[in-house]
Amino acid sequence: MEAVEQGVLGHLMALERDGMGQQDQHESQRLEMLKVRAVTLRAQRDQLKHQADAVKVRRILKDKISKDLPLDDVDAAGGFIDLQKSLLTAWRMQLKDLQRAHHLIGGYDLVECKEGKSVCVSFHTAFEGVYLETYNMELDLTRTVQISRHNIPPSFPLESIAKQILQKDLKAFLQTLSQKLNAFAGRRQQVCLLKELVGSVEVMESNQLCNILVLMCTAQGETPKAVLCTLEYGDLTQCLPTRVSIECEDKTLSESPQWKKNQSLLLESPAHTALLTMRRMGSIA
């Protein structure tokens, strides 16, 4: 009986030793898998860090181009020894794209100057198919974009437009400037055409920006009456007025259906065209 018990005990001890051996083997395999997993995760972490640094540098460079961020921000990101050269290259690429586009659609032309450190912009204006003035401007690109010189009239709100848009979006600045210069030239041309084509209408007032125009007309009728037309151009990107007021000593005339129609004509058509139409209709002398 004792021999049987010893045999059973020995068998149990042998099984226990085999189980412990298998457990040690499983633990060893699990440890190796964890080591491999750790190496893989570190490699992925390094790759993600590298990608994040690249994205950060590109974002900072983009912000520098569009918003003129301090150079310290870029230095903190690292990776740009020759920063000024990179910025100039980026500016030149953007300007070349604009130049190609506007050679096709008109409005303004761009020419690089001083080995890419500045650019000269020519704004071409026209009204009713007739080319008018050309305004020129030089932009300095060495650090932030600055206006070096120009021949735009002093009455034109160039400084306020530059302060609002120039450092934020160069393309929007040039487009806005082109639109407002073209509209300014168009409004000024209308004043000239009024004096040439509609001699019976007197230009009583017109400021340098040509966004206020006061005209004196003579209404047709049994008794000719003086009518004062005031045109206000609230949108400086447009050649048409945003508000027209009609004044006359005879209140019934200014409130009549005919002069309400004349008021609409002045809102919807260039001033000289509207007045010529009014004369053909017999509203004015």
C-alpha positions as CSV (number, residue, x, y, z in Angstrom):
1,M,0.0,0.0,0.0
2,E,2.8,2.3,0.9
3,A,4.5,1.6,-2.5
4,V,1.3,2.5,-4.3
5,E,1.0,5.8,-2.4
6,Q,4.6,6.7,-3.3
7,G,4.0,5.9,-6.9
8,V,1.0,8.1,-7.1
9,L,2.8,10.9,-5.3
10,G,5.7,10.7,-7.6
11,H,3.4,10.7,-10.6
12,L,1.7,13.9,-9.3
13,M,5.0,15.6,-8.6
14,A,6.1,14.8,-12.2
15,L,2.9,16.3,-13.6
16,E,3.3,19.4,-11.5
17,R,6.9,19.8,-12.8
18,D,5.7,19.4,-16.4
19,G,3.0,22.0,-15.8
20,M,5.4,24.5,-14.3
21,G,7.7,24.0,-17.2
22,Q,5.0,24.6,-19.7
23,Q,3.9,27.8,-17.7
24,D,7.5,29.0,-17.8
25,Q,7.6,28.4,-21.5
26,H,4.4,30.4,-22.0
27,E,5.6,33.2,-19.9
28,S,8.9,33.3,-21.9
29,Q,7.0,33.4,-25.2
30,R,4.6,36.1,-23.9
31,L,7.6,38.2,-22.8
32,E,9.2,37.9,-26.2
33,M,5.9,39.0,-27.9
34,L,5.7,42.0,-25.6
35,K,9.3,43.0,-26.4
36,V,8.5,42.8,-30.2
37,R,5.3,44.8,-29.6
38,A,7.3,47.5,-27.7
39,V,9.8,47.9,-30.5
40,T,7.0,48.2,-33.0
41,L,5.2,50.8,-31.0
42,R,8.4,52.9,-30.5
43,A,9.0,52.8,-34.3
44,Q,5.4,53.9,-34.9
45,R,5.8,56.7,-32.3
46,D,9.0,58.0,-34.0
47,Q,7.3,57.9,-37.4
48,L,4.3,59.8,-36.1
49,K,6.5,62.3,-34.4
50,H,8.4,62.9,-37.6
51,Q,5.2,63.4,-39.6
52,A,3.8,65.7,-36.9
53,D,7.0,67.9,-37.0
54,A,6.8,68.1,-40.8
55,V,3.1,69.2,-40.6
56,K,3.9,71.7,-37.9
57,V,6.7,73.2,-40.0
58,R,4.5,73.4,-43.1
59,R,1.8,75.1,-41.1
60,I,4.1,77.6,-39.6
61,L,5.6,78.4,-43.0
62,K,2.1,78.8,-44.5
63,D,1.1,81.1,-41.6
64,K,4.3,83.1,-42.1
65,I,3.5,83.6,-45.8
66,S,-0.1,84.7,-45.2
67,K,0.0,86.3,-41.8
68,D,3.6,87.3,-41.3
69,L,4.2,85.4,-38.0
70,P,7.3,86.3,-36.0
71,L,10.4,84.4,-37.1
72,D,10.9,83.0,-33.6
73,D,7.9,80.7,-34.2
74,V,9.7,79.1,-37.1
75,D,13.0,78.9,-35.3
76,A,11.2,76.9,-32.5
77,A,10.0,74.4,-35.0
78,G,13.5,73.9,-36.4
79,G,14.4,72.6,-39.8
80,F,14.9,75.9,-41.7
81,I,18.4,77.3,-41.7
82,D,17.8,79.5,-44.7
83,L,14.4,80.7,-43.8
84,Q,14.4,84.0,-45.8
85,K,15.2,82.2,-49.0
86,S,12.4,79.7,-48.4
87,L,9.9,82.5,-47.8
88,L,11.0,84.4,-50.9
89,T,10.6,81.2,-53.0
90,A,7.1,80.6,-51.7
91,W,6.1,84.3,-52.4
92,R,7.5,84.0,-55.9
93,M,5.6,80.8,-56.6
94,Q,2.3,82.4,-55.4
95,L,3.0,85.5,-57.5
96,K,3.8,83.5,-60.6
97,D,0.4,81.7,-60.2
98,L,-1.4,85.0,-59.9
99,Q,0.6,86.4,-62.9
100,R,-0.5,83.5,-65.2
101,A,-4.1,83.8,-64.1
102,H,-4.4,87.5,-64.7
103,H,-2.6,87.4,-68.0
104,L,-5.7,85.4,-69.0
105,I,-8.5,87.2,-67.2
106,G,-7.1,90.8,-67.1
107,G,-7.3,93.2,-64.3
108,Y,-3.6,93.5,-63.3
109,D,-0.2,92.3,-64.4
110,L,2.7,91.2,-62.2
111,V,6.4,91.5,-63.0
112,E,9.2,90.4,-60.7
113,C,11.9,93.0,-59.8
114,K,15.2,93.0,-57.9
115,E,15.8,89.2,-58.2
116,G,12.5,88.3,-56.7
117,K,12.7,90.6,-53.7
118,S,10.0,92.8,-55.0
119,V,7.2,92.8,-57.5
120,C,5.6,95.5,-59.7
121,V,1.9,95.4,-60.2
122,S,0.1,97.2,-63.0
123,F,-3.7,97.8,-62.6
124,H,-5.4,98.4,-66.0
125,T,-8.8,100.2,-65.8
126,A,-11.5,100.4,-68.4
127,F,-15.1,101.5,-68.8
128,E,-17.6,100.4,-71.4
129,G,-14.9,98.8,-73.5
130,V,-12.5,101.9,-73.4
131,Y,-9.2,101.5,-71.7
132,L,-8.5,104.3,-69.2
133,E,-5.7,104.9,-66.7
134,T,-3.1,102.4,-65.7
135,Y,-1.9,102.5,-62.0
136,N,1.4,101.0,-60.9
137,M,2.6,99.8,-57.5
138,E,5.8,98.1,-56.3
139,L,5.6,95.6,-53.4
140,D,8.6,94.9,-51.2
141,L,8.8,91.1,-50.3
142,T,12.0,91.0,-48.3
143,R,10.4,90.5,-44.9
144,T,6.7,91.4,-44.7
145,V,4.9,92.6,-47.8
146,Q,5.1,96.4,-47.9
147,I,4.1,99.0,-50.5
148,S,7.3,100.7,-51.7
149,R,5.9,103.2,-54.2
150,H,2.8,103.8,-56.4
151,N,1.0,106.4,-58.6
152,I,-2.5,105.8,-57.2
153,P,-4.3,109.1,-56.5
154,P,-4.0,110.3,-52.9
155,S,-7.9,110.4,-52.5
156,F,-8.1,106.7,-53.1
157,P,-8.2,104.7,-49.8
158,L,-5.1,102.6,-50.5
159,E,-3.7,102.7,-46.9
160,S,-6.9,101.5,-45.3
161,I,-7.3,98.6,-47.8
162,A,-3.7,97.6,-47.3
163,K,-4.1,97.7,-43.5
164,Q,-7.2,95.4,-43.7
165,I,-6.1,92.8,-46.2
166,L,-2.4,93.0,-47.4
167,Q,-0.8,90.9,-44.6
168,K,-3.7,88.4,-44.5
169,D,-4.2,87.6,-48.2
170,L,-2.1,89.0,-51.0
171,K,-4.5,87.7,-53.7
172,A,-7.5,89.2,-52.1
173,F,-5.7,92.5,-51.7
174,L,-4.8,92.7,-55.3
175,Q,-8.3,91.7,-56.5
176,T,-9.9,94.2,-54.2
177,L,-7.6,97.0,-55.3
178,S,-8.2,96.1,-58.9
179,Q,-12.0,96.2,-58.5
180,K,-12.0,99.5,-56.6
181,L,-9.5,101.2,-59.0
182,N,-11.5,100.1,-62.0
183,A,-14.8,101.3,-60.4
184,F,-13.1,104.6,-59.5
185,A,-11.9,105.2,-63.0
186,G,-15.4,104.2,-64.3
187,R,-17.1,106.8,-62.1
188,R,-14.7,109.5,-63.1
189,Q,-15.2,108.6,-66.7
190,Q,-19.0,109.0,-66.3
191,V,-18.5,112.6,-65.0
192,C,-16.4,113.4,-68.2
193,L,-19.1,111.8,-70.4
194,L,-21.8,113.8,-68.7
195,K,-20.1,117.0,-69.5
196,E,-19.4,116.0,-73.1
197,L,-22.7,114.3,-74.1
198,V,-25.4,115.9,-71.9
199,G,-24.7,119.6,-72.1
200,S,-28.0,120.5,-70.5
201,V,-27.1,118.8,-67.3
202,E,-24.8,120.7,-64.9
203,V,-22.4,118.9,-62.6
204,M,-22.8,120.8,-59.4
205,E,-20.6,118.7,-57.2
206,S,-18.2,115.7,-57.5
207,N,-15.6,114.8,-55.0
208,Q,-12.1,113.4,-55.8
209,L,-13.1,109.8,-55.2
210,C,-16.2,110.3,-57.4
211,N,-18.5,108.6,-54.9
212,I,-20.8,111.6,-54.6
213,L,-22.3,113.2,-57.7
214,V,-24.8,116.1,-57.6
215,L,-26.5,117.0,-60.9
216,M,-28.7,119.9,-61.9
217,C,-31.3,119.1,-64.6
218,T,-34.1,121.1,-66.2
219,A,-37.4,119.3,-66.2
220,Q,-39.5,119.6,-69.4
221,G,-43.0,121.1,-69.1
222,E,-45.1,124.2,-69.6
223,T,-42.8,125.8,-67.0
224,P,-39.2,124.5,-66.9
225,K,-38.3,123.5,-63.4
226,A,-34.8,122.8,-61.9
227,V,-34.3,119.3,-60.5
228,L,-31.4,118.3,-58.3
229,C,-30.2,114.7,-58.6
230,T,-27.8,113.4,-55.9
231,L,-26.1,110.1,-56.7
232,E,-24.3,108.3,-53.8
233,Y,-21.9,105.4,-54.5
234,G,-21.7,103.4,-51.3
235,D,-20.0,100.4,-52.9
236,L,-16.6,101.5,-54.1
237,T,-16.2,98.3,-56.2
238,Q,-19.2,99.4,-58.4
239,C,-19.8,102.1,-61.1
240,L,-23.5,102.4,-60.3
241,P,-24.9,104.3,-57.3
242,T,-26.4,102.7,-54.3
243,R,-28.7,105.6,-53.6
244,V,-30.4,108.3,-55.7
245,S,-32.4,111.2,-54.4
246,I,-34.5,113.6,-56.4
247,E,-35.2,117.2,-55.1
248,C,-37.4,119.9,-56.6
249,E,-39.3,122.9,-55.3
250,D,-42.4,121.3,-56.9
251,K,-42.8,118.3,-54.6
252,T,-45.5,116.8,-56.9
253,L,-42.9,116.6,-59.7
254,S,-40.3,114.7,-57.7
255,E,-43.0,112.3,-56.5
256,S,-44.5,111.7,-59.9
257,P,-44.5,108.3,-61.6
258,Q,-42.3,109.7,-64.4
259,W,-39.6,110.9,-62.0
260,K,-39.8,107.7,-59.9
261,K,-39.0,105.9,-63.2
262,N,-36.1,108.4,-63.8
263,Q,-34.8,107.6,-60.3
264,S,-34.7,103.9,-61.1
265,L,-32.9,104.6,-64.4
266,L,-30.2,106.5,-62.5
267,L,-29.8,103.5,-60.1
268,E,-29.7,100.9,-62.8
269,S,-27.6,102.6,-65.6
270,P,-24.5,104.7,-65.8
271,A,-25.3,108.4,-65.1
272,H,-24.7,109.6,-68.7
273,T,-26.7,106.7,-70.2
274,A,-29.6,107.3,-67.9
275,L,-29.7,111.0,-68.5
276,L,-29.5,110.6,-72.3
277,T,-32.5,108.2,-72.0
278,M,-34.4,110.7,-69.8
279,R,-33.8,113.4,-72.5
280,R,-35.1,111.1,-75.3
281,M,-38.1,110.4,-73.2
282,G,-38.7,114.2,-72.8
283,S,-38.2,114.3,-69.0
284,I,-35.3,116.8,-69.2
285,A,-34.2,119.5,-71.6
